[in-house]
């Protein structure tokens, strides 16, 4: 595994090995259908940080983070996590680091959290279907099923709209969100259920509340009455 490259500003550096991961996955999965490509779905692709799979009908677990959630002054703490070779273990460790609540944590501000929640719900049932989401102090988890609109465009719309609103609320003029996002496509019903539980329990795991029912910034849609 190659050592991660440096990036400007805060946040995880670029990872050159991602390109090879994407190439292997494209060889296995192929490209989206012609109709999917016309709609902008790119299949497996990368933008220098993490691999993405973007196809119609996928259920995706998405995490996007505030711009300062990986502070440059704490680079030694989080950069070592990027060197973990196992993808799943690296993701778990990075998300656990996020739960420590580093950075300014603007999403603690009820006004900003409200803007983000409204943005997530705005096109639910039209451009995508929300299955679960939670707004944490410095990041957001969403379980979403795509249909007519590529995941990359959905996330970009969320970020652009909420960044403008948040900057106005906070009197801030810089970047609000980190440039990229993490996504994992859900393999089956069991994986979906586990992901919803993870999202629901995240505030408890981070020590923000004792019971998930006490966290105001989330929604989870179980198929069973759990």
C-alpha positions as CSV (number, residue, x, y, z in Angstrom):
1,X,0.0,0.0,0.0
2,X,1.4,3.4,-1.0
3,X,1.8,6.1,1.7
4,X,-1.0,8.7,1.5
5,X,-0.1,11.8,-0.3
6,X,-0.5,15.3,1.2
7,X,-3.5,17.5,0.6
8,X,-3.9,21.2,1.1
9,X,-5.6,22.4,4.2
10,X,-7.4,20.2,6.7
11,X,-8.7,16.7,6.0
12,X,-7.4,13.3,4.9
13,X,-4.7,13.4,2.2
14,X,-5.2,11.9,-1.2
15,X,-4.6,8.2,-1.5
16,X,-2.9,7.2,-4.8
17,X,-3.8,3.5,-4.3
18,X,-7.5,4.3,-4.7
19,X,-7.2,4.4,-8.5
20,X,-6.1,0.8,-8.6
21,X,-9.0,-0.3,-6.3
22,X,-11.4,1.4,-8.7
23,X,-9.9,-0.2,-11.8
24,X,-10.3,-3.7,-10.2
25,X,-13.9,-3.0,-9.3
26,X,-14.8,-1.7,-12.8
27,X,-13.3,-4.8,-14.3
28,X,-15.6,-6.9,-12.1
29,X,-18.8,-4.9,-12.2
30,X,-18.6,-3.2,-15.6
31,X,-20.1,0.2,-16.5
32,X,-23.7,1.3,-15.7
33,X,-26.3,0.8,-18.4
34,X,-26.6,3.4,-21.2
35,X,-29.7,4.9,-19.5
36,X,-27.8,5.1,-16.2
37,X,-24.9,6.8,-17.9
38,X,-27.2,9.3,-19.6
39,X,-28.5,10.3,-16.1
40,X,-24.9,10.8,-14.9
41,X,-24.2,7.6,-13.0
42,X,-20.5,6.8,-13.2
43,X,-20.3,3.3,-11.7
44,X,-17.1,2.8,-9.8
45,X,-15.0,5.9,-9.7
46,X,-12.7,8.0,-7.5
47,X,-11.7,11.6,-6.9
48,X,-8.4,10.9,-5.1
49,X,-9.6,10.1,-1.6
50,X,-11.9,7.1,-1.5
51,X,-13.6,4.7,-4.1
52,X,-17.2,5.3,-5.0
53,X,-19.9,3.2,-6.6
54,X,-22.7,5.1,-8.2
55,X,-25.5,3.2,-9.9
56,X,-29.3,3.4,-10.1
57,X,-31.2,1.5,-7.4
58,X,-28.3,1.1,-4.9
59,X,-28.8,1.6,-1.2
60,X,-25.9,3.7,0.0
61,X,-24.5,4.4,3.4
62,X,-23.0,7.9,3.1
63,X,-20.9,9.9,5.6
64,X,-19.9,13.5,4.9
65,X,-17.9,15.7,7.3
66,X,-17.2,19.3,8.3
67,X,-14.2,20.9,6.8
68,X,-12.3,21.0,10.1
69,X,-13.3,17.6,11.4
70,X,-9.7,16.3,10.6
71,X,-7.7,19.3,12.0
72,X,-4.3,19.8,10.5
73,X,-2.8,20.3,13.9
74,X,-3.9,16.8,14.8
75,X,-2.6,15.2,11.6
76,X,-0.4,12.7,13.4
77,X,-3.4,11.3,15.2
78,X,-5.6,10.7,12.1
79,X,-3.1,10.2,9.4
80,X,-1.9,6.9,10.8
81,X,-5.5,5.6,10.5
82,X,-5.3,6.1,6.7
83,X,-2.4,3.7,6.6
84,X,-4.6,0.8,7.8
85,X,-4.6,-1.6,4.8
86,X,-8.0,-3.3,5.5
87,X,-10.7,-1.1,4.1
88,X,-13.4,-2.0,6.6
89,X,-11.1,-1.6,9.6
90,X,-9.8,1.7,8.3
91,X,-13.4,3.0,7.9
92,X,-14.3,1.9,11.4
93,X,-11.3,3.6,12.9
94,X,-11.8,6.8,11.0
95,X,-15.5,7.0,12.0
96,X,-14.5,6.3,15.6
97,X,-12.1,9.2,15.4
98,X,-14.9,11.4,14.0
99,X,-17.0,10.5,17.0
100,X,-14.4,12.2,19.3
101,X,-15.9,15.5,18.0
102,X,-12.8,17.3,16.8
103,X,-13.0,20.7,15.2
104,X,-15.6,23.5,15.7
105,X,-18.5,21.1,15.5
106,X,-20.9,23.6,13.9
107,X,-23.6,21.0,13.7
108,X,-24.1,21.4,17.5
109,X,-25.7,24.7,16.6
110,X,-29.5,23.9,16.4
111,X,-29.9,26.4,13.6
112,X,-27.3,24.7,11.4
113,X,-28.6,21.2,12.3
114,X,-32.1,22.3,11.3
115,X,-30.8,23.5,7.9
116,X,-29.1,20.1,7.3
117,X,-32.1,18.1,8.4
118,X,-34.4,20.1,6.1
119,X,-32.0,19.7,3.2
120,X,-31.9,15.9,3.6
121,X,-35.7,15.7,3.7
122,X,-36.4,18.1,0.9
123,X,-36.3,15.8,-2.1
124,X,-37.0,12.5,-0.2
125,X,-39.4,10.5,-2.3
126,X,-38.6,12.5,-5.4
127,X,-34.9,12.2,-6.2
128,X,-34.1,9.5,-3.6
129,X,-35.5,7.7,-0.7
130,X,-34.2,8.2,2.8
131,X,-34.0,5.1,5.0
132,X,-32.1,6.6,8.0
133,X,-30.0,9.6,8.9
134,X,-28.3,11.2,11.9
135,X,-26.6,14.6,12.3
136,X,-23.6,14.4,14.6
137,X,-21.6,17.4,15.9
138,X,-19.0,17.3,13.0
139,X,-20.4,14.8,10.5
140,X,-23.6,13.4,9.0
141,X,-24.6,9.7,8.3
142,X,-27.3,9.0,5.7
143,X,-28.7,5.7,4.4
144,X,-30.3,6.5,1.0
145,X,-31.6,4.7,-2.0
146,X,-30.8,6.3,-5.3
147,X,-33.0,6.1,-8.4
148,X,-33.0,8.8,-11.1
149,X,-30.2,11.1,-9.6
150,X,-26.6,10.0,-9.1
151,X,-25.4,9.9,-5.5
152,X,-22.6,12.3,-6.2
153,X,-25.1,14.9,-7.4
154,X,-27.3,14.3,-4.3
155,X,-24.5,14.8,-1.9
156,X,-23.2,17.9,-3.8
157,X,-26.7,19.5,-3.6
158,X,-26.9,18.8,0.1
159,X,-23.5,20.3,0.7
160,X,-23.9,23.4,-1.5
161,X,-27.3,24.4,-0.1
162,X,-26.3,23.8,3.6
163,X,-22.9,25.5,3.2
164,X,-24.5,28.7,2.0
165,X,-27.1,28.6,4.8
166,X,-24.6,27.7,7.5
167,X,-22.1,30.4,6.5
168,X,-24.9,33.0,6.7
169,X,-25.9,31.7,10.2
170,X,-22.4,31.5,11.5
171,X,-21.0,34.6,9.9
172,X,-18.4,32.4,8.3
173,X,-17.0,32.7,4.8
174,X,-14.8,29.6,4.4
175,X,-15.4,25.9,3.5
176,X,-18.0,24.2,5.6
177,X,-17.7,20.6,4.3
178,X,-14.7,18.5,3.4
179,X,-14.5,18.0,-0.3
180,X,-15.3,14.3,-0.5
181,X,-17.5,11.8,1.3
182,X,-17.5,8.1,2.2
183,X,-20.0,5.7,0.8
184,X,-20.7,2.0,1.0
185,X,-23.3,0.3,-1.0
186,X,-25.6,-2.0,1.0
187,X,-25.4,-5.7,0.0
188,X,-28.6,-7.2,1.4
189,X,-31.4,-6.8,3.9
190,X,-29.2,-7.9,6.8
191,X,-26.6,-5.3,5.9
192,X,-29.3,-2.7,5.6
193,X,-30.6,-3.5,9.1
194,X,-27.1,-3.4,10.7
195,X,-26.5,0.0,9.0
196,X,-29.7,1.5,10.3
197,X,-28.8,0.3,13.8
198,X,-25.3,1.8,13.5
199,X,-26.8,5.2,12.5
200,X,-29.4,5.1,15.2
201,X,-26.8,4.2,17.9
202,X,-24.1,6.6,16.8
203,X,-25.1,9.4,19.3
204,X,-25.0,6.8,22.1
205,X,-21.7,5.4,21.0
206,X,-20.2,8.9,20.9
207,X,-21.4,9.6,24.5
208,X,-23.8,12.3,23.5
209,X,-27.0,10.7,25.0
210,X,-27.7,7.5,27.0
211,X,-30.6,6.4,24.7
212,X,-31.0,6.9,21.0
213,X,-34.5,8.1,21.5
214,X,-33.1,11.2,23.3
215,X,-31.2,12.4,20.2
216,X,-33.2,14.9,18.3
217,X,-31.3,15.0,15.0
218,X,-32.0,11.7,13.3
219,X,-34.5,9.3,11.7
220,X,-34.5,5.6,11.2
221,X,-37.0,3.5,9.2
222,X,-36.9,-0.1,10.3
223,X,-38.9,-2.6,8.3
224,X,-39.7,-4.3,11.6
225,X,-41.0,-2.8,14.8
226,X,-37.7,-2.4,16.6
